[in-house]
């Protein structure tokens, strides 16, 4: 399950959040949804290694929603 790290654009709070398909994370402090996604961390330490390219910024889809956005579809 992907964990995304965000920075709130309103209060600059930085936090990590599990985001499932269709979820819209909000700032735990101010509830703001204007968030900047920093990067994603997959729980590979628990679930073992994934085959294929390492998880990280998507270099193929160019999705404006940010790195990894295409994998949420
Ligand atoms: Zn905030």
PDB file of the backbone (N, CA, C, O) and the ligand in Angstrom, with CONECT records:
HET     ZN  A 101       1
ATOM      1  N   UNK A   1       0.853  -1.192   0.000  1.00  0.00           N
ATOM      2  CA  UNK A   1       0.000   0.000   0.000  1.00  0.00           C
ATOM      3  C   UNK A   1       0.890   1.243   0.000  1.00  0.00           C
ATOM      4  O   UNK A   1       1.803   1.368   0.816  1.00  0.00           O
ATOM      5  N   UNK A   2       0.617   2.129  -0.899  1.00  0.00           N
ATOM      6  CA  UNK A   2       1.500   3.300  -1.012  1.00  0.00           C
ATOM      7  C   UNK A   2       1.290   4.296   0.117  1.00  0.00           C
ATOM      8  O   UNK A   2       0.166   4.557   0.545  1.00  0.00           O
ATOM      9  N   UNK A   3       2.390   4.838   0.580  1.00  0.00           N
ATOM     10  CA  UNK A   3       2.350   5.935   1.555  1.00  0.00           C
ATOM     11  C   UNK A   3       2.909   7.161   0.858  1.00  0.00           C
ATOM     12  O   UNK A   3       4.016   7.137   0.321  1.00  0.00           O
ATOM     13  N   UNK A   4       2.144   8.210   0.873  1.00  0.00           N
ATOM     14  CA  UNK A   4       2.586   9.434   0.226  1.00  0.00           C
ATOM     15  C   UNK A   4       2.936  10.481   1.276  1.00  0.00           C
ATOM     16  O   UNK A   4       2.316  10.560   2.336  1.00  0.00           O
ATOM     17  N   UNK A   5       3.922  11.262   0.958  1.00  0.00           N
ATOM     18  CA  UNK A   5       4.319  12.331   1.857  1.00  0.00           C
ATOM     19  C   UNK A   5       3.887  13.658   1.250  1.00  0.00           C
ATOM     20  O   UNK A   5       4.138  13.947   0.079  1.00  0.00           O
ATOM     21  N   UNK A   6       3.236  14.445   2.077  1.00  0.00           N
ATOM     22  CA  UNK A   6       2.674  15.699   1.592  1.00  0.00           C
ATOM     23  C   UNK A   6       3.162  16.872   2.426  1.00  0.00           C
ATOM     24  O   UNK A   6       3.561  16.719   3.580  1.00  0.00           O
ATOM     25  N   UNK A   7       3.119  18.039   1.813  1.00  0.00           N
ATOM     26  CA  UNK A   7       3.282  19.288   2.546  1.00  0.00           C
ATOM     27  C   UNK A   7       2.036  20.121   2.298  1.00  0.00           C
ATOM     28  O   UNK A   7       1.631  20.347   1.158  1.00  0.00           O
ATOM     29  N   UNK A   8       1.437  20.572   3.397  1.00  0.00           N
ATOM     30  CA  UNK A   8       0.250  21.423   3.288  1.00  0.00           C
ATOM     31  C   UNK A   8       0.674  22.801   2.803  1.00  0.00           C
ATOM     32  O   UNK A   8       1.603  23.405   3.339  1.00  0.00           O
ATOM     33  N   UNK A   9      -0.021  23.288   1.782  1.00  0.00           N
ATOM     34  CA  UNK A   9       0.330  24.608   1.253  1.00  0.00           C
ATOM     35  C   UNK A   9      -0.205  25.722   2.134  1.00  0.00           C
ATOM     36  O   UNK A   9       0.213  26.873   2.005  1.00  0.00           O
ATOM     37  N   UNK A  10      -1.116  25.393   3.018  1.00  0.00           N
ATOM     38  CA  UNK A  10      -1.687  26.431   3.876  1.00  0.00           C
ATOM     39  C   UNK A  10      -0.840  26.669   5.115  1.00  0.00           C
ATOM     40  O   UNK A  10      -0.549  27.813   5.465  1.00  0.00           O
ATOM     41  N   UNK A  11      -0.436  25.567   5.791  1.00  0.00           N
ATOM     42  CA  UNK A  11       0.255  25.742   7.069  1.00  0.00           C
ATOM     43  C   UNK A  11       1.640  25.110   7.064  1.00  0.00           C
ATOM     44  O   UNK A  11       2.333  25.115   8.081  1.00  0.00           O
ATOM     45  N   UNK A  12       2.042  24.568   5.922  1.00  0.00           N
ATOM     46  CA  UNK A  12       3.378  23.990   5.766  1.00  0.00           C
ATOM     47  C   UNK A  12       3.602  22.753   6.622  1.00  0.00           C
ATOM     48  O   UNK A  12       4.744  22.339   6.825  1.00  0.00           O
ATOM     49  N   UNK A  13       2.533  22.162   7.122  1.00  0.00           N
ATOM     50  CA  UNK A  13       2.638  20.924   7.874  1.00  0.00           C
ATOM     51  C   UNK A  13       3.049  19.806   6.914  1.00  0.00           C
ATOM     52  O   UNK A  13       2.507  19.672   5.817  1.00  0.00           O
ATOM     53  N   UNK A  14       4.011  19.016   7.358  1.00  0.00           N
ATOM     54  CA  UNK A  14       4.458  17.886   6.542  1.00  0.00           C
ATOM     55  C   UNK A  14       3.979  16.601   7.186  1.00  0.00           C
ATOM     56  O   UNK A  14       4.122  16.414   8.394  1.00  0.00           O
ATOM     57  N   UNK A  15       3.411  15.718   6.386  1.00  0.00           N
ATOM     58  CA  UNK A  15       2.872  14.493   6.958  1.00  0.00           C
ATOM     59  C   UNK A  15       2.849  13.395   5.916  1.00  0.00           C
ATOM     60  O   UNK A  15       2.892  13.637   4.709  1.00  0.00           O
ATOM     61  N   UNK A  16       2.780  12.174   6.432  1.00  0.00           N
ATOM     62  CA  UNK A  16       2.655  11.010   5.553  1.00  0.00           C
ATOM     63  C   UNK A  16       1.246  10.468   5.677  1.00  0.00           C
ATOM     64  O   UNK A  16       0.628  10.534   6.739  1.00  0.00           O
ATOM     65  N   UNK A  17       0.757   9.938   4.588  1.00  0.00           N
ATOM     66  CA  UNK A  17      -0.590   9.404   4.637  1.00  0.00           C
ATOM     67  C   UNK A  17      -0.738   8.253   3.661  1.00  0.00           C
ATOM     68  O   UNK A  17      -0.253   8.294   2.530  1.00  0.00           O
ATOM     69  N   UNK A  18      -1.420   7.232   4.135  1.00  0.00           N
ATOM     70  CA  UNK A  18      -1.805   6.158   3.237  1.00  0.00           C
ATOM     71  C   UNK A  18      -2.927   6.680   2.351  1.00  0.00           C
ATOM     72  O   UNK A  18      -3.902   7.259   2.831  1.00  0.00           O
ATOM     73  N   UNK A  19      -2.771   6.468   1.075  1.00  0.00           N
ATOM     74  CA  UNK A  19      -3.788   6.959   0.150  1.00  0.00           C
ATOM     75  C   UNK A  19      -4.260   5.808  -0.708  1.00  0.00           C
ATOM     76  O   UNK A  19      -3.488   5.196  -1.447  1.00  0.00           O
ATOM     77  N   UNK A  20      -5.525   5.533  -0.597  1.00  0.00           N
ATOM     78  CA  UNK A  20      -6.111   4.500  -1.442  1.00  0.00           C
ATOM     79  C   UNK A  20      -6.715   5.140  -2.673  1.00  0.00           C
ATOM     80  O   UNK A  20      -6.859   6.359  -2.770  1.00  0.00           O
ATOM     81  N   UNK A  21      -7.054   4.295  -3.587  1.00  0.00           N
ATOM     82  CA  UNK A  21      -7.636   4.784  -4.832  1.00  0.00           C
ATOM     83  C   UNK A  21      -8.845   5.673  -4.557  1.00  0.00           C
ATOM     84  O   UNK A  21      -9.781   5.272  -3.866  1.00  0.00           O
ATOM     85  N   UNK A  22      -8.812   6.872  -5.103  1.00  0.00           N
ATOM     86  CA  UNK A  22      -9.950   7.763  -4.969  1.00  0.00           C
ATOM     87  C   UNK A  22      -9.922   8.633  -3.731  1.00  0.00           C
ATOM     88  O   UNK A  22     -10.738   9.543  -3.587  1.00  0.00           O
ATOM     89  N   UNK A  23      -8.980   8.357  -2.831  1.00  0.00           N
ATOM     90  CA  UNK A  23      -8.907   9.163  -1.619  1.00  0.00           C
ATOM     91  C   UNK A  23      -8.357  10.558  -1.912  1.00  0.00           C
ATOM     92  O   UNK A  23      -7.517  10.745  -2.792  1.00  0.00           O
ATOM     93  N   UNK A  24      -8.844  11.507  -1.165  1.00  0.00           N
ATOM     94  CA  UNK A  24      -8.278  12.859  -1.219  1.00  0.00           C
ATOM     95  C   UNK A  24      -7.755  13.193   0.169  1.00  0.00           C
ATOM     96  O   UNK A  24      -8.536  13.537   1.056  1.00  0.00           O
ATOM     97  N   UNK A  25      -6.477  13.099   0.366  1.00  0.00           N
ATOM     98  CA  UNK A  25      -5.910  13.368   1.690  1.00  0.00           C
ATOM     99  C   UNK A  25      -6.080  14.829   2.072  1.00  0.00           C
ATOM    100  O   UNK A  25      -6.135  15.718   1.222  1.00  0.00           O
ATOM    101  N   UNK A  26      -6.160  15.044   3.357  1.00  0.00           N
ATOM    102  CA  UNK A  26      -6.277  16.409   3.874  1.00  0.00           C
ATOM    103  C   UNK A  26      -5.275  16.607   4.991  1.00  0.00           C
ATOM    104  O   UNK A  26      -4.851  15.655   5.644  1.00  0.00           O
ATOM    105  N   UNK A  27      -4.908  17.846   5.196  1.00  0.00           N
ATOM    106  CA  UNK A  27      -3.952  18.189   6.238  1.00  0.00           C
ATOM    107  C   UNK A  27      -4.526  17.848   7.613  1.00  0.00           C
ATOM    108  O   UNK A  27      -5.659  18.221   7.918  1.00  0.00           O
ATOM    109  N   UNK A  28      -3.753  17.142   8.446  1.00  0.00           N
ATOM    110  CA  UNK A  28      -4.249  16.780   9.779  1.00  0.00           C
ATOM    111  C   UNK A  28      -4.352  17.981  10.711  1.00  0.00           C
ATOM    112  O   UNK A  28      -5.023  17.912  11.741  1.00  0.00           O
ATOM    113  N   UNK A  29      -3.705  19.057  10.365  1.00  0.00           N
ATOM    114  CA  UNK A  29      -3.748  20.239  11.230  1.00  0.00           C
ATOM    115  C   UNK A  29      -4.896  21.167  10.869  1.00  0.00           C
ATOM    116  O   UNK A  29      -5.739  21.488  11.707  1.00  0.00           O
ATOM    117  N   UNK A  30      -4.919  21.595   9.613  1.00  0.00           N
ATOM    118  CA  UNK A  30      -5.898  22.611   9.231  1.00  0.00           C
ATOM    119  C   UNK A  30      -6.985  22.043   8.321  1.00  0.00           C
ATOM    120  O   UNK A  30      -7.946  22.735   7.986  1.00  0.00           O
ATOM    121  N   UNK A  31      -6.829  20.788   7.926  1.00  0.00           N
ATOM    122  CA  UNK A  31      -7.855  20.187   7.082  1.00  0.00           C
ATOM    123  C   UNK A  31      -7.776  20.623   5.630  1.00  0.00           C
ATOM    124  O   UNK A  31      -8.637  20.279   4.821  1.00  0.00           O
ATOM    125  N   UNK A  32      -6.752  21.372   5.310  1.00  0.00           N
ATOM    126  CA  UNK A  32      -6.618  21.864   3.944  1.00  0.00           C
ATOM    127  C   UNK A  32      -6.330  20.744   2.964  1.00  0.00           C
ATOM    128  O   UNK A  32      -5.664  19.764   3.298  1.00  0.00           O
ATOM    129  N   UNK A  33      -6.829  20.898   1.773  1.00  0.00           N
ATOM    130  CA  UNK A  33      -6.590  19.892   0.741  1.00  0.00           C
ATOM    131  C   UNK A  33      -5.641  20.394  -0.335  1.00  0.00           C
ATOM    132  O   UNK A  33      -5.424  19.731  -1.350  1.00  0.00           O
ATOM    133  N   UNK A  34      -5.081  21.569  -0.101  1.00  0.00           N
ATOM    134  CA  UNK A  34      -4.070  22.085  -1.023  1.00  0.00           C
ATOM    135  C   UNK A  34      -2.732  21.510  -0.590  1.00  0.00           C
ATOM    136  O   UNK A  34      -2.016  22.108   0.212  1.00  0.00           O
ATOM    137  N   UNK A  35      -2.408  20.358  -1.124  1.00  0.00           N
ATOM    138  CA  UNK A  35      -1.230  19.642  -0.679  1.00  0.00           C
ATOM    139  C   UNK A  35      -0.241  19.488  -1.822  1.00  0.00           C
ATOM    140  O   UNK A  35      -0.607  19.388  -2.993  1.00  0.00           O
ATOM    141  N   UNK A  36       1.004  19.474  -1.438  1.00  0.00           N
ATOM    142  CA  UNK A  36       2.044  19.187  -2.408  1.00  0.00           C
ATOM    143  C   UNK A  36       2.601  17.810  -2.101  1.00  0.00           C
ATOM    144  O   UNK A  36       3.064  17.552  -0.990  1.00  0.00           O
ATOM    145  N   UNK A  37       2.557  16.933  -3.082  1.00  0.00           N
ATOM    146  CA  UNK A  37       3.071  15.585  -2.873  1.00  0.00           C
ATOM    147  C   UNK A  37       4.583  15.595  -3.047  1.00  0.00           C
ATOM    148  O   UNK A  37       5.105  16.064  -4.058  1.00  0.00           O
ATOM    149  N   UNK A  38       5.270  15.073  -2.047  1.00  0.00           N
ATOM    150  CA  UNK A  38       6.733  15.080  -2.130  1.00  0.00           C
ATOM    151  C   UNK A  38       7.218  13.843  -2.862  1.00  0.00           C
ATOM    152  O   UNK A  38       7.843  13.950  -3.917  1.00  0.00           O
ATOM    153  N   UNK A  39       6.942  12.694  -2.322  1.00  0.00           N
ATOM    154  CA  UNK A  39       7.327  11.447  -2.981  1.00  0.00           C
ATOM    155  C   UNK A  39       6.570  10.318  -2.330  1.00  0.00           C
ATOM    156  O   UNK A  39       5.942  10.490  -1.285  1.00  0.00           O
ATOM    157  N   UNK A  40       6.634   9.180  -2.946  1.00  0.00           N
ATOM    158  CA  UNK A  40       5.905   8.049  -2.398  1.00  0.00           C
ATOM    159  C   UNK A  40       6.877   7.015  -1.860  1.00  0.00           C
ATOM    160  O   UNK A  40       7.961   6.806  -2.404  1.00  0.00           O
ATOM    161  N   UNK A  41       6.467   6.386  -0.794  1.00  0.00           N
ATOM    162  CA  UNK A  41       7.262   5.328  -0.195  1.00  0.00           C
ATOM    163  C   UNK A  41       6.385   4.089  -0.116  1.00  0.00           C
ATOM    164  O   UNK A  41       5.333   4.093   0.523  1.00  0.00           O
ATOM    165  N   UNK A  42       6.827   3.057  -0.759  1.00  0.00           N
ATOM    166  CA  UNK A  42       6.054   1.832  -0.706  1.00  0.00           C
ATOM    167  C   UNK A  42       6.512   0.993   0.473  1.00  0.00           C
ATOM    168  O   UNK A  42       7.693   0.976   0.821  1.00  0.00           O
ATOM    169  N   UNK A  43       5.581   0.311   1.069  1.00  0.00           N
ATOM    170  CA  UNK A  43       5.895  -0.488   2.251  1.00  0.00           C
ATOM    171  C   UNK A  43       6.612  -1.765   1.846  1.00  0.00           C
ATOM    172  O   UNK A  43       6.190  -2.874   2.177  1.00  0.00           O
ATOM    173  N   UNK A  44       7.694  -1.581   1.130  1.00  0.00           N
ATOM    174  CA  UNK A  44       8.419  -2.733   0.606  1.00  0.00           C
ATOM    175  C   UNK A  44       9.121  -3.498   1.719  1.00  0.00           C
ATOM    176  O   UNK A  44       9.367  -4.698   1.593  1.00  0.00           O
ATOM    177  N   UNK A  45       9.443  -2.810   2.800  1.00  0.00           N
ATOM    178  CA  UNK A  45      10.153  -3.465   3.892  1.00  0.00           C
ATOM    179  C   UNK A  45       9.275  -4.531   4.525  1.00  0.00           C
ATOM    180  O   UNK A  45       9.777  -5.503   5.089  1.00  0.00           O
ATOM    181  N   UNK A  46       7.969  -4.349   4.431  1.00  0.00           N
ATOM    182  CA  UNK A  46       7.049  -5.306   5.028  1.00  0.00           C
ATOM    183  C   UNK A  46       6.626  -6.349   4.009  1.00  0.00           C
ATOM    184  O   UNK A  46       6.565  -7.540   4.313  1.00  0.00           O
ATOM    185  N   UNK A  47       6.337  -5.899   2.811  1.00  0.00           N
ATOM    186  CA  UNK A  47       5.750  -6.797   1.823  1.00  0.00           C
ATOM    187  C   UNK A  47       6.767  -7.464   0.924  1.00  0.00           C
ATOM    188  O   UNK A  47       6.397  -8.233   0.037  1.00  0.00           O
ATOM    189  N   UNK A  48       8.039  -7.185   1.135  1.00  0.00           N
ATOM    190  CA  UNK A  48       9.033  -7.788   0.278  1.00  0.00           C
ATOM    191  C   UNK A  48       9.236  -6.971  -0.976  1.00  0.00           C
ATOM    192  O   UNK A  48       8.618  -5.922  -1.160  1.00  0.00           O
ATOM    193  N   UNK A  49      10.094  -7.454  -1.820  1.00  0.00           N
ATOM    194  CA  UNK A  49      10.444  -6.681  -2.997  1.00  0.00           C
ATOM    195  C   UNK A  49       9.396  -6.824  -4.081  1.00  0.00           C
ATOM    196  O   UNK A  49       8.743  -7.859  -4.213  1.00  0.00           O
ATOM    197  N   UNK A  50       9.254  -5.773  -4.845  1.00  0.00           N
ATOM    198  CA  UNK A  50       8.369  -5.809  -5.997  1.00  0.00           C
ATOM    199  C   UNK A  50       9.212  -6.075  -7.236  1.00  0.00           C
ATOM    200  O   UNK A  50      10.362  -5.648  -7.344  1.00  0.00           O
ATOM    201  N   UNK A  51       8.610  -6.778  -8.141  1.00  0.00           N
ATOM    202  CA  UNK A  51       9.329  -7.000  -9.386  1.00  0.00           C
ATOM    203  C   UNK A  51       9.198  -5.762 -10.274  1.00  0.00           C
ATOM    204  O   UNK A  51       8.289  -4.948 -10.114  1.00  0.00           O
ATOM    205  N   UNK A  52      10.116  -5.654 -11.194  1.00  0.00           N
ATOM    206  CA  UNK A  52      10.055  -4.539 -12.115  1.00  0.00           C
ATOM    207  C   UNK A  52      10.816  -3.357 -11.588  1.00  0.00           C
ATOM    208  O   UNK A  52      11.577  -3.471 -10.627  1.00  0.00           O
ATOM    209  N   UNK A  53      10.613  -2.221 -12.216  1.00  0.00           N
ATOM    210  CA  UNK A  53      11.358  -1.033 -11.840  1.00  0.00           C
ATOM    211  C   UNK A  53      11.042  -0.596 -10.419  1.00  0.00           C
ATOM    212  O   UNK A  53       9.947  -0.844  -9.913  1.00  0.00           O
ATOM    213  N   UNK A  54      11.988   0.044  -9.791  1.00  0.00           N
ATOM    214  CA  UNK A  54      11.789   0.506  -8.432  1.00  0.00           C
ATOM    215  C   UNK A  54      10.691   1.560  -8.397  1.00  0.00           C
ATOM    216  O   UNK A  54      10.567   2.373  -9.313  1.00  0.00           O
ATOM    217  N   UNK A  55       9.898   1.537  -7.334  1.00  0.00           N
ATOM    218  CA  UNK A  55       8.869   2.575  -7.215  1.00  0.00           C
ATOM    219  C   UNK A  55       9.495   3.941  -7.086  1.00  0.00           C
ATOM    220  O   UNK A  55      10.540   4.105  -6.456  1.00  0.00           O
ATOM    221  N   UNK A  56       8.856   4.909  -7.679  1.00  0.00           N
ATOM    222  CA  UNK A  56       9.400   6.255  -7.629  1.00  0.00           C
ATOM    223  C   UNK A  56       8.658   7.130  -8.607  1.00  0.00           C
ATOM    224  O   UNK A  56       7.586   6.768  -9.093  1.00  0.00           O
ATOM    225  N   UNK A  57       9.217   8.254  -8.888  1.00  0.00           N
ATOM    226  CA  UNK A  57       8.554   9.169  -9.831  1.00  0.00           C
ATOM    227  C   UNK A  57       8.277   8.493 -11.162  1.00  0.00           C
ATOM    228  O   UNK A  57       9.141   7.830 -11.735  1.00  0.00           O
ATOM    229  N   UNK A  58       7.092   8.669 -11.624  1.00  0.00           N
ATOM    230  CA  UNK A  58       6.708   8.024 -12.875  1.00  0.00           C
ATOM    231  C   UNK A  58       7.379   8.734 -14.041  1.00  0.00           C
ATOM    232  O   UNK A  58       7.166   9.924 -14.273  1.00  0.00           O
ATOM    233  N   UNK A  59       8.179   7.992 -14.753  1.00  0.00           N
ATOM    234  CA  UNK A  59       8.873   8.615 -15.864  1.00  0.00           C
ATOM    235  C   UNK A  59       8.193   8.397 -17.183  1.00  0.00           C
ATOM    236  O   UNK A  59       8.687   8.833 -18.222  1.00  0.00           O
ATOM    237  N   UNK A  60       7.047   7.716 -17.155  1.00  0.00           N
ATOM    238  CA  UNK A  60       6.427   7.374 -18.426  1.00  0.00           C
ATOM    239  C   UNK A  60       5.092   8.045 -18.667  1.00  0.00           C
ATOM    240  O   UNK A  60       4.761   8.362 -19.810  1.00  0.00           O
ATOM    241  N   UNK A  61       4.317   8.270 -17.615  1.00  0.00           N
ATOM    242  CA  UNK A  61       2.957   8.753 -17.855  1.00  0.00           C
ATOM    243  C   UNK A  61       2.893  10.270 -17.947  1.00  0.00           C
ATOM    244  O   UNK A  61       2.048  10.810 -18.660  1.00  0.00           O
ATOM    245  N   UNK A  62       3.785  10.971 -17.225  1.00  0.00           N
ATOM    246  CA  UNK A  62       3.732  12.422 -17.238  1.00  0.00           C
ATOM    247  C   UNK A  62       2.449  12.952 -16.646  1.00  0.00           C
ATOM    248  O   UNK A  62       2.010  14.051 -16.986  1.00  0.00           O
ATOM    249  N   UNK A  63       1.838  12.176 -15.755  1.00  0.00           N
ATOM    250  CA  UNK A  63       0.563  12.583 -15.176  1.00  0.00           C
ATOM    251  C   UNK A  63       0.736  13.855 -14.365  1.00  0.00           C
ATOM    252  O   UNK A  63       1.620  13.922 -13.511  1.00  0.00           O
ATOM    253  N   UNK A  64      -0.088  14.867 -14.612  1.00  0.00           N
ATOM    254  CA  UNK A  64       0.062  16.138 -13.882  1.00  0.00           C
ATOM    255  C   UNK A  64      -0.242  16.022 -12.408  1.00  0.00           C
ATOM    256  O   UNK A  64       0.113  16.905 -11.628  1.00  0.00           O
ATOM    257  N   UNK A  65      -0.904  14.931 -12.013  1.00  0.00           N
ATOM    258  CA  UNK A  65      -1.201  14.773 -10.591  1.00  0.00           C
ATOM    259  C   UNK A  65       0.046  14.410  -9.804  1.00  0.00           C
ATOM    260  O   UNK A  65       0.037  14.468  -8.575  1.00  0.00           O
ATOM    261  N   UNK A  66       1.124  14.033 -10.497  1.00  0.00           N
ATOM    262  CA  UNK A  66       2.378  13.801  -9.799  1.00  0.00           C
ATOM    263  C   UNK A  66       2.856  12.391  -9.923  1.00  0.00           C
ATOM    264  O   UNK A  66       2.194  11.537 -10.513  1.00  0.00           O
ATOM    265  N   UNK A  67       4.025  12.151  -9.357  1.00  0.00           N
ATOM    266  CA  UNK A  67       4.655  10.829  -9.435  1.00  0.00           C
ATOM    267  C   UNK A  67       3.735   9.747  -8.911  1.00  0.00           C
ATOM    268  O   UNK A  67       3.116   9.895  -7.857  1.00  0.00           O
ATOM    269  N   UNK A  68       3.653   8.667  -9.652  1.00  0.00           N
ATOM    270  CA  UNK A  68       2.867   7.530  -9.186  1.00  0.00           C
ATOM    271  C   UNK A  68       1.386   7.652  -9.443  1.00  0.00           C
ATOM    272  O   UNK A  68       0.627   6.732  -9.140  1.00  0.00           O
ATOM    273  N   UNK A  69       0.963   8.763  -9.993  1.00  0.00           N
ATOM    274  CA  UNK A  69      -0.464   8.973 -10.179  1.00  0.00           C
ATOM    275  C   UNK A  69      -1.062   7.932 -11.117  1.00  0.00           C
ATOM    276  O   UNK A  69      -2.211   7.521 -10.954  1.00  0.00           O
ATOM    277  N   UNK A  70      -0.287   7.519 -12.081  1.00  0.00           N
ATOM    278  CA  UNK A  70      -0.832   6.574 -13.053  1.00  0.00           C
ATOM    279  C   UNK A  70      -1.105   5.227 -12.408  1.00  0.00           C
ATOM    280  O   UNK A  70      -1.980   4.490 -12.863  1.00  0.00           O
ATOM    281  N   UNK A  71      -0.363   4.894 -11.346  1.00  0.00           N
ATOM    282  CA  UNK A  71      -0.561   3.603 -10.703  1.00  0.00           C
ATOM    283  C   UNK A  71      -1.806   3.594  -9.849  1.00  0.00           C
ATOM    284  O   UNK A  71      -2.226   2.534  -9.384  1.00  0.00           O
ATOM    285  N   UNK A  72      -2.403   4.743  -9.631  1.00  0.00           N
ATOM    286  CA  UNK A  72      -3.617   4.808  -8.819  1.00  0.00           C
ATOM    287  C   UNK A  72      -4.866   4.607  -9.656  1.00  0.00           C
ATOM    288  O   UNK A  72      -5.970   4.507  -9.120  1.00  0.00           O
ATOM    289  N   UNK A  73      -4.697   4.548 -10.955  1.00  0.00           N
ATOM    290  CA  UNK A  73      -5.864   4.378 -11.808  1.00  0.00           C
ATOM    291  C   UNK A  73      -6.368   2.954 -11.779  1.00  0.00           C
ATOM    292  O   UNK A  73      -7.353   2.634 -12.445  1.00  0.00           O
TER     293      UNK A  73
HETATM  294 ZN    ZN A 101      -2.479  22.517   6.882  1.00  0.00          ZN
END
